[in-house]
């Protein structure tokens, strides 16, 4: 995972790619496994909600709306952390909750 700092360094790097890669720290790469783990979780939750959507289950707005809003907040957090795979899967899960919330 290359962060914004690393991209800035790449733009200003006058040397070779090897010199740039020396500046990539372990912290920049360390979050990759978390991104994959969170993505897998998101892709498990979304299909689980599809059954409720297809059965046209009417869940209370007091349950569905807060869940959808919190998941949307998680998506924003994941994006700012560079966890793009987790953001995509969580956005899909949030979309399922919004469907359950607003379908009446």
N, C-alpha and C positions, 0 to 999 in steps of 0.2 A: 504494500500500500504506500503510495507516494503522497505525502501531505502537501499543503499549500506552501509551506516553508521549503520543502524539497523542490517543488516546481519553481519557486523563486530562485533557488540556488542554481537550478538547471538553466534558467534564462540567463543568469549572470556568469555562468561557468565558461571560462575561456579555454579550458583544457579539454582533455578527452573524457569520454563517458566513464572510464575507469576512475578518473579523479573525482567525478561527480558521485559515483557510487561509494567512494570512501566516505563521503559526507552523509550517506544514508545510515542512520543509527538503527540499533535494534528496536528502539521504541517505535519507529515508523513502521516496522514490519510485524511487530509483536501482536497487533490486534487482528491479524488476518484470521486466526482460528476462531476468535469470538464472532467475527462477521459470519463465518460459515455456520457456526453453531446456532446463532440467532436466526439465520436464514432458514435453516432446516426446521426450527421451531415454528417460524411463521408459515412455512409451506405445509406444516402439519395442521395448524389451527385453521387456515382458510378452507381446506376441503371439509373439515369437520363442520364448518358453518354452512357449507353448501346444502347439506341435508335439511337444515332448518329453513333455508331459503326456498328450496324446492317444495317442501311440505307446506309452505306458506304459514309457518308458525308465527303467531302474534306474541311477541315478547314485549314486556313493558318498556316504555320509553325511558323510564328511570334506570333501567339496566343497560339498554342498548346505546343510548346517546352518550353517557359518561364513558363507557367502554370505547366507543368509536373516537371520542375526543382525546382520551388518554393515549390510545394507539397512534393517533395523528401527532400528538406531542412526541411520542417515541420516534416516529419517522423523522421528525425535524432533528431530534437529538442524534439519531443514527447518521443522518446526512452530515451534520456538523462534525461528527467524529470520524467521518470517512468510511462508515460501515454501509456501503451502498447496497450490498446484497441483502443485508438485514432490513434496510429501509424499503426495498422493493417488496419483500415478503410481508413485512408489517403493514405496508400500504395496502396490499391485497387483502389482508385480514381486516384492516380498518374499513375498507370498502364493503366487505361483507357485512360488517356491523352496521354501517350506514344504510345498506339495503334493508336489513332487518328493522332498523329504526324507523325509516321513512315510508316503508311499504305498509299501507293500511287498506 
